[in-house]
């Protein structure tokens, strides 16, 4: 009898923004809610094989988008090791136009609480599997 192996690939089709901000997660969440008219709320912590990371989520049904804010620093380590300087990841799942991506980064950078923000290519990350939930 032959064995059949099921192979699957994760969907990494989302827009990822790295945010440098030394404020508490709830303050950054409040800032993003005000900037983009969102309603990010605290959800269960995102669990990886070695750590828990604070997470906030919002589903915008009319645009078919999901927004997630995840802390890079967890209780026992980093979510994405290769980006140690990043404090939070802002993930947008759904269709985001190129001009919108640029505006999102510009808006985030305007906040006094945020020290820096930049887009990250998910495909280049070694530990991108930690962003699947």
Long-range contacts (C-beta under 8 A, 24 or more apart in sequence): 10-128, 10-129, 10-132, 11-132, 12-122, 12-123, 12-128, 12-131, 12-132, 13-93, 14-91, 14-92, 14-93, 14-94, 14-122, 14-131, 15-91, 15-92, 15-93, 15-96, 15-101, 15-104, 15-119, 16-89, 16-90, 16-91, 16-119, 16-120, 16-121, 16-122, 16-131, 17-89, 17-90, 17-91, 17-92, 17-104, 17-105, 17-108, 17-117, 17-118, 17-119, 17-120, 18-83, 18-86, 18-88, 18-89, 18-117, 18-118, 18-119, 18-120, 19-86, 19-87, 19-88, 19-89, 19-90, 19-108, 19-114, 19-116, 19-117, 20-85, 20-86, 20-87, 20-114, 20-115, 20-116, 20-117, 21-87, 21-88, 21-113, 21-114, 21-115, 22-87, 22-115, 23-113, 25-54, 25-56, 25-69, 25-71, 25-88, 27-113, 28-69, 28-88, 28-113, 28-114, 29-56, 29-69, 31-111, 31-113, 31-114, 32-67, 32-69, 32-90, 32-108, 35-107, 35-108, 35-110, 35-111, 36-67, 36-104, 36-107, 38-67, 40-67, 40-69, 45-74, 46-70, 46-79, 46-133, 48-74, 48-79, 48-130, 50-76, 50-77, 51-75, 51-76, 51-77, 51-78, 51-79, 52-76, 53-79, 55-133, 60-94, 63-94, 64-94, 64-95, 65-92, 65-93, 65-94, 65-95, 65-96, 66-91, 66-92, 66-93, 66-94, 67-91, 67-92, 67-93, 68-93, 68-133, 70-131, 79-127, 79-130, 79-131, 80-125, 80-127, 80-128, 80-130, 80-131, 81-126, 81-127, 82-125, 82-126, 82-127, 83-120, 83-125, 89-120, 89-131, 90-117, 91-131
